Amino acid sequence: LQLKKNKREPIRCAKCQRYGHIARDCIQHHDTCANCTEEHRTSECTNKDLTRCVSCKTDNHASWARTCPELERRCTDLDSRDQGNTMPYY
């Protein structure tokens, strides 16, 4: 059994898939799919084989992917600003 510290992560809007705010505060008028970036809810996506990232604007991964370079960059930035993320213990 391996334990992993639960770090704070950057917030991502569930409506437009962009970082820095939540859906309640989003000013975009339509939902953006986290899988294909088209204008529909992620749960209604029919393009299951197509993945695009809103942040990176690439076809290498979906917006929700943990391997997104933009997410990794933002996590590193947050780690440097949030002392709790850098503490080795819980």
C-alpha positions, 0 to 999 in steps of 0.5 A: 500500500502506497500513500500519496499526499493529497495536494491542492491543485489548480481549479478548472472550470467544468463549463469551459474547461479553462483554468482559474475559475469554476463553472459558477463564475464562468462567463462563457455562454455555452459548455465546452466538451472536455473530450473534443472541445466542441460546444456540448456537455462532456457527458453528451459527447459522441466523439469518443475517439477524438481528443483535444485539449482546450489548454494546449490546443493539441490533439495529444490528450483530452482537457481532463488528462493528468499528463497535460503540460499546462496542468503540470506547469500550473501544479508546479507553480501552485506547489511553489506558492502553497507551502502545504503542497511542499510539506512532506507529511500530512 
